[in-house]
Amino acid sequence: MLERGRLWESRAADYLEAQGLRLLARGFRCRVGELDLVCQDGRHLVIVEVRARRGGALTSAIESIGPSKRRRIVQATRYLMLRHREWHAAPIRFDVVAFDGIDGATPEIRWIKNAFDGS
């Protein structure tokens, strides 16, 4: 499962870099959670949650990010900011890169900017 998750994180990172974002960190872990990707988009620090679902799943990749998961992402981001003072002044944006139908020939990819509010 972890290996499969890393595969989709790599695909998301490649996709975002092709869109002009710069990858700063991958798989940042702390005791409160994990941040899949940390990128820079202009002056914004972008925290990216990557989700992947098979075709026919009960929920889409985006719908699988509930309030509890969002809270853990925000808490992990706070910890990240304590560890990386150089990013402290940057405005933060929370994005989602979602892959649906990963068991098919061409999974659908969606990039949702400002997917949720971190306040």
C-alpha positions in Angstrom: 0.0 0.0 0.0 2.8 2.4 0.9 4.6 1.7 -2.3 1.5 2.3 -4.4 0.9 5.6 -2.6 4.5 6.7 -3.4 3.9 5.8 -7.0 0.9 8.2 -7.2 2.8 10.9 -5.3 5.6 10.7 -7.9 3.1 11.0 -10.7 1.4 14.0 -9.0 4.9 15.6 -8.4 5.7 15.1 -12.1 2.3 16.6 -13.1 2.7 19.6 -10.9 6.3 20.3 -12.0 5.0 20.2 -15.6 2.5 22.8 -14.6 5.3 25.1 -13.3 5.4 24.3 -9.6 8.7 23.6 -7.8 8.9 20.5 -5.6 10.4 21.4 -2.2 9.7 18.2 -0.1 8.0 14.8 -0.5 6.6 12.6 2.3 7.2 15.0 5.2 6.3 13.1 8.4 5.8 14.2 11.9 3.9 12.8 14.9 0.6 14.5 13.9 0.6 13.4 10.3 2.2 13.4 6.8 2.3 15.9 4.0 2.5 14.2 0.6 4.1 17.0 -1.3 5.3 20.5 -0.5 5.7 22.8 -3.5 6.2 26.4 -4.4 3.9 28.1 -6.9 5.2 31.7 -7.3 5.4 33.1 -3.8 2.9 30.5 -2.4 3.9 27.5 -0.4 1.5 24.7 -1.6 0.7 21.7 0.5 -0.6 18.9 -1.7 -2.6 15.9 -0.7 -2.5 13.1 -3.2 -5.4 10.7 -3.5 -5.9 7.7 -5.8 -9.0 5.5 -6.2 -9.9 2.6 -8.4 -12.8 2.8 -10.8 -16.1 2.0 -9.1 -14.9 3.1 -5.6 -17.7 4.2 -3.3 -16.2 7.7 -3.0 -14.1 9.7 -5.4 -10.5 10.5 -4.5 -11.5 14.0 -3.6 -14.5 13.0 -1.5 -12.2 10.7 0.6 -10.6 13.7 2.3 -12.7 14.3 5.3 -12.5 16.9 8.1 -10.3 14.7 10.3 -7.7 14.3 7.5 -7.8 18.1 6.7 -7.1 18.8 10.4 -4.1 16.5 10.4 -2.8 18.1 7.2 -3.1 21.6 8.8 -1.4 20.4 12.0 1.5 18.8 10.1 1.8 22.1 8.1 2.2 24.0 11.3 5.0 21.7 12.4 6.6 22.0 9.0 6.6 25.8 9.3 8.3 25.5 12.7 11.1 23.4 11.1 11.5 25.5 8.0 11.7 29.2 9.0 12.7 30.1 5.4 9.1 29.4 4.3 7.5 31.3 7.1 6.5 34.4 5.2 5.0 32.6 2.3 1.2 32.4 1.9 0.0 28.8 2.2 -2.4 27.1 -0.1 -3.9 23.6 0.3 -4.3 21.7 -3.0 -5.4 18.2 -3.9 -4.2 16.1 -6.8 -6.7 13.3 -7.3 -6.5 10.2 -9.5 -9.7 8.3 -10.2 -9.9 5.0 -12.1 -6.3 4.0 -11.4 -7.1 0.4 -12.4 -8.0 1.6 -15.9 -5.8 2.4 -18.9 -6.0 6.2 -18.4 -6.8 7.4 -14.9 -8.5 10.7 -14.6 -6.3 13.4 -12.9 -7.8 16.4 -11.2 -5.8 19.3 -9.6 -7.9 21.3 -7.2 -6.2 24.5 -6.1 -7.4 25.9 -2.7 -9.2 22.6 -2.0 -9.7 23.5 1.6 -9.0 26.3 4.1 -6.3 25.8 6.7 -7.7 28.3 9.2 
